[in-house]
Amino acid sequence: HGVEELLNWLDRHEKGYRLVAGQVPNGKRWAEVDWGAMRHTMLPKPSETMALELALIDTLLADQRTDARRVYVTGISMGGYGTWDIICRRPQLFAAAMPICGGGDTAQAAKIAKVPIWVFHGSADRAVPVCRSRNMVSALWSAGSNAHYREYPDAVHNVWPRPYRDDEVLKWFFSQRNKRLDPPRKK
């Protein structure tokens, strides 16, 4: 879900991009958490699939053709949980994040407060409680983040076509650059 929309937008607006659309095997997860819980604590070690994803990203970054200032992450549902998990594990890696219908560990908000983040959720989601996104955004705002939040009124779980087809959202997302990797300015 969403990959076709992202590819269509990138084909129209970008040159030489690489898109990694990770998938997890049956019975595995990006983040080993209870999706129905109202909160969770991030485990010290990443899940097996998340560790493999991080290793793949490191391999791609070792290639000089990869622009380290333009590494983005987005995911829906389980991938939304994975998006929160990966940016908490490596906040310095990402230019921007777009978790959709997921949840993270609110205690990690200060670590990711400088990462540009736009969060999406449906107010009537019965698969992932909407409070998971609300609580993360609230924690981010308390930590000084300028994270964006869009909640779709009366929408259920499958809201992802909306942000993935929204030109404003995708322009914002792919215009972000990891400024933490800029060389220091001379005085």
Secondary structure as the mmCIF struct_conf table of DSSP 4:
data_model
#
loop_
_struct_conf.conf_type_id
_struct_conf.id
_struct_conf.beg_label_comp_id
_struct_conf.beg_label_asym_id
_struct_conf.beg_label_seq_id
_struct_conf.end_label_comp_id
_struct_conf.end_label_asym_id
_struct_conf.end_label_seq_id
HELX_RH_AL_P HELX_RH_AL_P1 VAL A 3 HIS A 13
BEND BEND1 LYS A 15 GLY A 16
TURN_TY1_P TURN_TY1_P1 ASN A 26 GLY A 27
BEND BEND2 TRP A 30 ALA A 31
BEND BEND3 VAL A 33 VAL A 33
TURN_TY1_P TURN_TY1_P2 TRP A 35 GLY A 36
BEND BEND4 ALA A 37 MET A 38
BEND BEND5 PRO A 44 LYS A 45
HELX_RH_AL_P HELX_RH_AL_P2 GLU A 48 ALA A 62
BEND BEND6 ASP A 63 ASP A 63
TURN_TY1_P TURN_TY1_P3 GLN A 64 ARG A 65
BEND BEND7 THR A 66 THR A 66
TURN_TY1_P TURN_TY1_P4 ALA A 68 ARG A 69
STRN STRN1 TYR A 72 ILE A 76
TURN_TY1_P TURN_TY1_P5 SER A 77 SER A 77
HELX_RH_AL_P HELX_RH_AL_P3 MET A 78 ARG A 89
HELX_RH_3T_P HELX_RH_3T_P1 PRO A 91 LEU A 93
BEND BEND8 ALA A 95 ALA A 95
STRN STRN2 ALA A 96 ILE A 100
BEND BEND9 CYS A 101 CYS A 101
HELX_RH_3T_P HELX_RH_3T_P2 THR A 106 GLN A 108
HELX_RH_AL_P HELX_RH_AL_P4 ALA A 109 ILE A 112
TURN_TY1_P TURN_TY1_P6 ALA A 113 LYS A 114
BEND BEND10 VAL A 115 VAL A 115
STRN STRN3 ILE A 117 ILE A 117
STRN STRN4 TRP A 118 GLY A 122
TURN_TY1_P TURN_TY1_P7 SER A 123 ALA A 124
BEND BEND11 ARG A 126 VAL A 128
TURN_TY1_P TURN_TY1_P8 VAL A 130 VAL A 130
HELX_RH_AL_P HELX_RH_AL_P5 CYS A 131 SER A 142
TURN_TY1_P TURN_TY1_P9 ALA A 143 GLY A 144
STRN STRN5 HIS A 148 TYR A 152
TURN_TY1_P TURN_TY1_P10 PRO A 153 ASP A 154
BEND BEND12 HIS A 157 HIS A 157
TURN_TY1_P TURN_TY1_P11 TRP A 160 TRP A 160
HELX_RH_AL_P HELX_RH_AL_P6 PRO A 161 TYR A 164
TURN_TY1_P TURN_TY1_P12 ARG A 165 ARG A 165
HELX_RH_AL_P HELX_RH_AL_P7 ASP A 167 SER A 175
HELX_RH_3T_P HELX_RH_3T_P3 LYS A 179 LEU A 181
BEND BEND13 ASP A 182 ASP A 182
HELX_LH_PP_P HELX_LH_PP_P1 PRO A 183 LYS A 186
#
